[in-house]
């Protein structure tokens, strides 16, 4: 079991225990006919209530997310008041006793510094105030305190101390997941930046040089190539979405190959065999183009012969099977293994390892690149793309100039 799932279980099991206790304490006999025992019903209700608070917390701890989650968390604990704080201020107060905000923040200095929970009486001269006792449970992620959950009640309660601590642990797990989501987003952005940076300056220079060579002899051809170059760079440097469609990725590859053909002419032969039904399949942005660029690089540069590249995409039921094959120089399998393991990064290797890592992050280790190669034997790269994967969908489709 991964550390993530283990942490989730650690957080959920105490909530089940809290639900069990609440069920024994609050259930009324005969009121839950057909829904299991009162304890079972309370447990299910606890899980349902917790699930309502999870989505906003997965966006981190802010005033907005705290406001959306506070009422649900107070319902989960059954307290008269509940507040969520960061390390400097009360983000939200839900329920009675809001006039205790300043007092609460003054008393949080210790818990926010030590990361340990506390319980203390509240000073109040209002006879109608239900907030007489406060339980503070710090919210921590990676041993760093982000804030606190404070539950207020009319009187001291050992059970509330325990329940508030367990709910705070569950909230902390949601905040940790938010951190992981942000880290994953930053990692994907960094990887895409790395791929963009890998667009060779020589390719840009050579493309512009080829376009310039046609300006006088064939202006219309120069115009067409300039549009191909503009479309290719627009797609490569777009800023919306981590995912695209197979159709859009192949469209970008077509722009790239048009520029390469203009430079190398008949030395590049490309065959495409694409099943129309797989064109809408979503995949990570800039996933296939670097592999085609790698095939062109190793198939043409340093040789005077013809490079044949074959790109196929087949429908295999639950997946789209994409194969990119060339008859170029190939690669030593040992060197390839070191590249994919991140131990070596020769020219062109960043694209392979980057794409392999991203595919495994999105689909799991069983969906990395499958590469067949040997020195002088070309290279065959196979990719299996699930047609339906939670969270994998293109955010938008860039238009053509």
Secondary structure per residue as TSV (DSSP state, phi and psi in degrees):
chain	resnum	aa	ss	phi	psi
A	1	X	-	360.0	133.6
A	2	X	-	-69.6	162.7
A	3	X	H	-61.5	-33.5
A	4	X	H	-62.9	-50.1
A	5	X	H	-65.8	-37.4
A	6	X	H	-61.9	-42.5
A	7	X	H	-64.6	-37.6
A	8	X	H	-65.3	-41.8
A	9	X	H	-64.9	-40.2
A	10	X	H	-59.2	-35.3
A	11	X	H	-79.4	-37.2
A	12	X	H	-75.1	-39.9
A	13	X	H	-58.9	-43.3
A	14	X	H	-61.4	-32.7
A	15	X	H	-65.7	-36.9
A	16	X	H	-63.3	-40.8
A	17	X	H	-63.4	-41.0
A	18	X	H	-63.2	-40.3
A	19	X	H	-63.3	-39.7
A	20	X	H	-59.5	-45.2
A	21	X	H	-65.9	-43.2
A	22	X	H	-63.8	-35.7
A	23	X	H	-64.0	-43.5
A	24	X	H	-66.3	-30.3
A	25	X	H	-86.0	-35.8
A	26	X	H	-113.8	-17.8
A	27	X	-	-66.4	141.7
A	28	X	-	-107.7	127.7
A	29	X	T	-55.8	138.6
A	30	X	T	83.1	-5.2
A	31	X	S	-91.8	-6.3
A	32	X	S	-125.1	36.3
A	33	X	T	-58.5	133.2
A	34	X	T	83.5	-2.3
A	35	X	S	-115.5	23.2
A	36	X	-	85.8	-172.7
A	37	X	-	-72.1	160.7
A	38	X	H	-56.2	-39.1
A	39	X	H	-65.1	-42.4
A	40	X	H	-63.5	-42.4
A	41	X	H	-62.5	-43.1
A	42	X	H	-63.7	-37.4
A	43	X	H	-64.6	-46.3
A	44	X	H	-63.3	-39.4
A	45	X	H	-64.0	-37.3
A	46	X	H	-63.1	-45.5
A	47	X	H	-63.1	-41.3
A	48	X	H	-64.0	-44.3
A	49	X	H	-62.6	-42.8
A	50	X	H	-62.0	-38.1
A	51	X	H	-64.7	-28.8
A	52	X	H	-71.2	-30.2
A	53	X	H	-83.4	-19.0
A	54	X	H	-65.0	-47.4
A	55	X	H	-55.5	-49.1
A	56	X	H	-63.4	-37.3
A	57	X	H	-67.0	-25.9
A	58	X	T	-68.3	-8.6
A	59	X	T	-95.8	4.6
A	60	X	-	101.7	179.5
A	61	X	S	-102.6	101.3
A	62	X	-	-135.0	174.1
A	63	X	H	-59.1	-42.5
A	64	X	H	-66.7	-47.4
A	65	X	H	-69.2	-35.9
A	66	X	H	-64.5	-40.6
A	67	X	H	-63.3	-39.8
A	68	X	H	-70.9	-29.3
A	69	X	H	-95.7	-20.9
A	70	X	H	-60.6	-47.3
A	71	X	H	-64.2	-39.4
A	72	X	H	-65.3	-41.2
A	73	X	H	-66.4	-37.6
A	74	X	H	-65.8	-38.6
A	75	X	H	-63.9	-37.2
A	76	X	H	-62.7	-39.3
A	77	X	H	-88.0	-20.7
A	78	X	T	69.1	34.3
A	79	X	-	-99.4	164.4
A	80	X	S	-74.4	-26.7
A	81	X	E	-153.9	152.7
A	82	X	E	-150.0	139.2
A	83	X	E	-133.5	152.0
A	84	X	E	-117.9	135.4
A	85	X	E	-127.1	159.2
A	86	X	-	-97.9	-156.7
A	87	X	S	-82.6	-4.2
A	88	X	S	-124.6	-28.1
A	89	X	S	-152.5	163.4
A	90	X	E	-76.6	121.2
A	91	X	E	-80.5	-38.5
A	92	X	E	-156.2	145.1
A	93	X	E	-125.9	122.0
A	94	X	E	-118.1	123.5
A	95	X	E	106.3	-161.6
A	96	X	S	-76.2	163.9
A	97	X	-	78.4	27.6
A	98	X	G	-62.2	-19.3
A	99	X	G	-70.1	-5.2
A	100	X	G	-89.1	5.5
A	101	X	H	-52.2	-53.1
A	102	X	H	-62.0	-43.1
A	103	X	H	-62.0	-41.8
A	104	X	H	-60.2	-48.2
A	105	X	H	-64.4	-34.2
A	106	X	H	-65.9	-35.0
A	107	X	H	-82.8	-8.3
A	108	X	H	-84.6	-7.0
A	109	X	H	-53.9	-48.2
A	110	X	H	-64.8	-56.1
A	111	X	H	-57.7	-38.1
A	112	X	H	-69.7	-26.6
A	113	X	H	-82.3	-42.1
A	114	X	H	-92.2	-22.6
A	115	X	-	77.8	14.6
A	116	X	-	-108.9	142.9
A	117	X	-	-73.4	157.1
A	118	X	E	-142.8	160.8
A	119	X	E	-135.8	138.1
A	120	X	E	-156.8	155.8
A	121	X	E	-76.2	151.0
A	122	X	-	-101.6	137.2
A	123	X	-	-81.3	119.0
A	124	X	-	-152.3	130.8
A	125	X	-	-106.1	13.5
A	126	X	-	-94.1	116.7
A	127	X	T	-64.4	-24.5
A	128	X	T	-93.9	5.0
A	129	X	-	-80.8	127.4
A	130	X	-	-89.0	-8.0
A	131	X	-	-95.1	91.9
A	132	X	-	-110.6	-15.8
A	133	X	E	-140.9	135.3
A	134	X	E	-120.2	138.5
A	135	X	E	-116.9	121.3
A	136	X	E	-105.9	127.5
A	137	X	E	-127.8	111.5
A	138	X	E	-63.0	150.1
A	139	X	E	-106.1	114.9
A	140	X	E	-123.3	144.5
A	141	X	E	-135.1	121.0
A	142	X	T	54.7	45.7
A	143	X	T	64.1	16.2
A	144	X	E	-115.9	127.6
A	145	X	E	-78.5	123.6
A	146	X	E	-96.7	-21.5
A	147	X	E	168.6	-155.1
A	148	X	E	-150.1	151.4
A	149	X	E	-103.4	126.2
A	150	X	E	-121.4	120.0
A	151	X	E	-107.4	133.1
A	152	X	E	-116.8	140.6
A	153	X	E	-143.3	165.7
A	154	X	S	-68.4	-23.1
A	155	X	S	-149.8	165.9
A	156	X	-	-65.3	141.0
A	157	X	-	-150.5	117.7
A	158	X	H	-65.6	-33.9
A	159	X	H	-65.7	-40.4
A	160	X	H	-64.6	-37.4
A	161	X	H	-58.4	-46.7
A	162	X	H	-66.5	-46.0
A	163	X	H	-64.8	-41.9
A	164	X	H	-63.1	-39.1
A	165	X	H	-62.9	-41.6
A	166	X	H	-69.3	-40.5
A	167	X	H	-65.9	-38.4
A	168	X	H	-62.4	-37.3
A	169	X	H	-63.9	-40.9
A	170	X	H	-64.7	-43.5
A	171	X	H	-61.0	-40.6
A	172	X	H	-61.1	-37.4
A	173	X	H	-63.7	-41.1
A	174	X	H	-63.3	-39.2
A	175	X	H	-67.4	-34.4
A	176	X	H	-66.0	-40.1
A	177	X	H	-63.8	-36.7
A	178	X	H	-62.2	-42.0
A	179	X	H	-62.0	-41.3
A	180	X	H	-64.6	-39.9
A	181	X	H	-61.3	-44.7
A	182	X	H	-65.4	-39.5
A	183	X	H	-63.9	-41.5
A	184	X	H	-64.0	-41.4
A	185	X	H	-63.0	-44.1
A	186	X	H	-63.3	-37.2
A	187	X	H	-66.3	-44.5
A	188	X	H	-62.6	-42.9
A	189	X	H	-61.6	-41.5
A	190	X	H	-64.2	-38.9
A	191	X	H	-68.6	-38.2
A	192	X	H	-67.0	-38.9
A	193	X	H	-61.3	-38.5
A	194	X	H	-63.7	-39.7
A	195	X	H	-67.8	-39.9
A	196	X	H	-63.7	-40.9
A	197	X	H	-65.3	-23.5
A	198	X	H	-79.0	-12.3
A	199	X	S	-59.9	107.0
A	200	X	-	-58.2	131.3
A	201	X	H	-57.9	-31.1
A	202	X	H	-65.4	-37.6
A	203	X	H	-64.6	-44.4
A	204	X	H	-61.4	-48.2
A	205	X	H	-61.2	-47.5
A	206	X	H	-63.7	-38.8
A	207	X	H	-63.6	-46.3
A	208	X	H	-65.9	-35.5
A	209	X	H	-65.0	-41.5
A	210	X	H	-64.1	-43.7
A	211	X	H	-60.4	-43.7
A	212	X	H	-62.3	-33.8
A	213	X	H	-67.1	-21.3
A	214	X	H	-95.2	-7.6
A	215	X	H	-57.5	-43.3
A	216	X	H	-88.5	-40.2
A	217	X	H	-80.0	-33.2
A	218	X	-	-149.1	77.5
A	219	X	H	-56.3	-36.9
A	220	X	H	-67.4	-40.0
A	221	X	H	-63.4	-41.4
A	222	X	H	-61.6	-41.2
A	223	X	H	-63.6	-44.1
A	224	X	H	-62.1	-44.1
A	225	X	H	-67.0	-35.0
A	226	X	H	-64.3	-38.6
A	227	X	H	-66.9	-38.8
A	228	X	H	-61.7	-43.9
A	229	X	H	-64.3	-42.0
A	230	X	H	-63.6	-43.4
A	231	X	H	-66.3	-40.8
A	232	X	H	-63.8	-47.4
A	233	X	H	-68.8	-35.0
A	234	X	H	-61.7	-45.2
A	235	X	H	-66.0	-44.1
A	236	X	H	-65.1	-30.5
A	237	X	T	-109.8	16.8
A	238	X	-	-64.6	157.9
A	239	X	-	-119.6	6.9
A	240	X	S	-113.9	124.0
A	241	X	-	90.6	138.9
A	242	X	S	-87.5	-13.5
A	243	X	E	-127.9	157.2
A	244	X	E	-138.4	-174.3
A	245	X	E	-104.5	158.4
A	246	X	H	-59.9	-35.9
A	247	X	H	-61.9	-45.3
A	248	X	H	-69.2	-37.2
A	249	X	H	-65.6	-41.9
A	250	X	H	-67.2	-33.0
A	251	X	H	-64.0	-42.9
A	252	X	H	-64.4	-39.0
A	253	X	H	-62.5	-38.3
A	254	X	H	-62.2	-41.1
A	255	X	H	-61.6	-44.8
A	256	X	H	-61.1	-46.5
A	257	X	H	-67.1	-31.9
A	258	X	H	-62.8	-38.8
A	259	X	H	-70.1	-37.8
A	260	X	H	-67.7	-40.9
A	261	X	H	-62.5	-37.1
A	262	X	H	-61.7	-29.4
A	263	X	H	-86.7	-43.8
A	264	X	H	-101.6	-9.7
A	265	X	G	60.7	-131.3
A	266	X	G	-71.8	-5.9
A	267	X	G	-70.5	-14.6
A	268	X	E	-113.9	120.9
A	269	X	E	-119.5	124.5
A	270	X	E	-123.3	132.5
A	271	X	E	-119.5	128.1
A	272	X	E	-117.7	134.5
A	273	X	E	-135.3	98.0
A	274	X	E	-119.6	125.1
A	275	X	-	-75.8	123.3
A	276	X	G	-56.0	-32.1
A	277	X	G	-69.0	-14.7
A	278	X	G	-97.7	-3.1
A	279	X	T	-59.5	-35.5
A	280	X	T	-79.3	-3.9
A	281	X	-	-61.8	134.2
A	282	X	E	-85.5	148.3
A	283	X	E	-154.3	162.7
A	284	X	E	-59.4	138.8
A	285	X	T	-59.4	141.6
A	286	X	T	52.4	51.6
A	287	X	S	-100.3	-43.0
A	288	X	S	-93.3	-34.9
A	289	X	H	-55.8	-44.7
A	290	X	H	-61.4	-30.2
A	291	X	H	-71.6	-38.3
A	292	X	H	-68.2	-40.6
A	293	X	H	-61.1	-39.4
A	294	X	H	-63.0	-40.2
A	295	X	H	-64.7	-41.7
A	296	X	H	-65.2	-44.5
A	297	X	H	-58.5	-49.5
A	298	X	H	-81.5	-13.4
A	299	X	H	-91.9	-26.0
A	300	X	H	-113.2	-44.4
A	301	X	T	-67.7	134.1
A	302	X	T	83.5	4.0
A	303	X	-	-131.1	166.8
A	304	X	-	-116.6	1.5
A	305	X	S	-89.3	-170.1
A	306	X	-	-95.7	138.3
A	307	X	E	-105.9	126.8
A	308	X	E	-105.3	125.7
A	309	X	E	-121.1	132.1
A	310	X	E	-122.6	125.8
A	311	X	E	-120.2	121.4
A	312	X	E	-127.2	149.3
A	313	X	E	-140.7	115.9
A	314	X	E	-117.2	152.9
A	315	X	E	-91.9	117.2
A	316	X	-	-112.6	22.9
A	317	X	S	103.0	-97.1
A	318	X	S	-83.1	-9.6
A	319	X	E	-134.1	160.3
A	320	X	E	-105.1	128.4
A	321	X	E	-102.0	113.2
A	322	X	E	-110.3	130.6
A	323	X	E	-127.8	129.6
A	324	X	E	-119.8	118.2
A	325	X	E	-130.6	138.0
A	326	X	E	-136.1	163.2
A	327	X	-	-111.0	34.3
A	328	X	S	-82.4	-150.2
A	329	X	-	-71.4	-19.5
A	330	X	-	70.1	-166.9
A	331	X	-	-155.5	149.8
A	332	X	-	-66.2	126.2
A	333	X	H	-56.4	-34.9
A	334	X	H	-65.1	-42.4
A	335	X	H	-63.9	-40.5
A	336	X	H	-60.0	-43.8
A	337	X	H	-61.4	-39.6
A	338	X	H	-67.5	-35.6
A	339	X	H	-65.3	-47.5
A	340	X	H	-66.7	-27.4
A	341	X	T	-83.8	-2.7
A	342	X	T	79.0	11.8
A	343	X	S	-86.4	-15.6
A	344	X	-	-151.6	141.2
A	345	X	-	-136.6	73.8
A	346	X	-	-72.4	174.7
A	347	X	T	-56.9	126.0
A	348	X	T	93.2	-13.2
A	349	X	H	-76.9	-26.5
A	350	X	H	-59.8	-41.0
A	351	X	H	-60.1	-45.2
A	352	X	H	-63.2	-51.7
A	353	X	H	-67.6	-36.3
A	354	X	H	-64.0	-49.3
A	355	X	H	-63.9	-42.2
A	356	X	H	-59.8	-45.6
A	357	X	H	-62.1	-43.6
A	358	X	H	-66.9	-40.2
A	359	X	H	-62.2	-41.4
A	360	X	H	-68.0	-36.4
A	361	X	H	-64.7	-40.8
A	362	X	H	-79.8	-45.4
A	363	X	H	-108.3	-12.4
A	364	X	-	107.3	163.3
A	365	X	G	-61.7	-22.7
A	366	X	G	-75.5	-1.6
A	367	X	G	-121.3	28.0
A	368	X	S	-75.7	179.1
A	369	X	-	-67.0	136.2
A	370	X	E	-107.7	112.7
A	371	X	E	-119.5	128.3
A	372	X	E	-114.1	122.4
A	373	X	E	-160.4	164.2
A	374	X	-	-162.7	159.1
A	375	X	T	-60.7	124.0
A	376	X	T	80.9	2.4
A	377	X	S	-113.9	11.8
A	378	X	-	74.1	-167.2
A	379	X	E	-146.9	140.0
A	380	X	E	-125.7	120.7
A	381	X	E	-115.3	125.7
A	382	X	E	-115.5	134.7
A	383	X	E	-129.4	131.5
A	384	X	E	-106.9	117.9
A	385	X	E	-111.2	112.2
A	386	X	E	-59.2	136.7
A	387	X	S	-69.0	-33.4
A	388	X	-	-128.8	117.3
A	389	X	-	-139.1	124.8
A	390	X	T	-53.9	132.0
A	391	X	T	83.1	-4.2
A	392	X	-	-105.4	102.7
A	393	X	-	-158.9	143.2
A	394	X	-	-68.1	136.3
A	395	X	S	-78.7	-19.6
A	396	X	-	176.7	167.5
A	397	X	-	-123.6	120.4
A	398	X	-	-66.5	143.5
A	399	X	-	-85.3	169.0
A	400	X	-	-98.7	139.3
A	401	X	-	-67.3	360.0
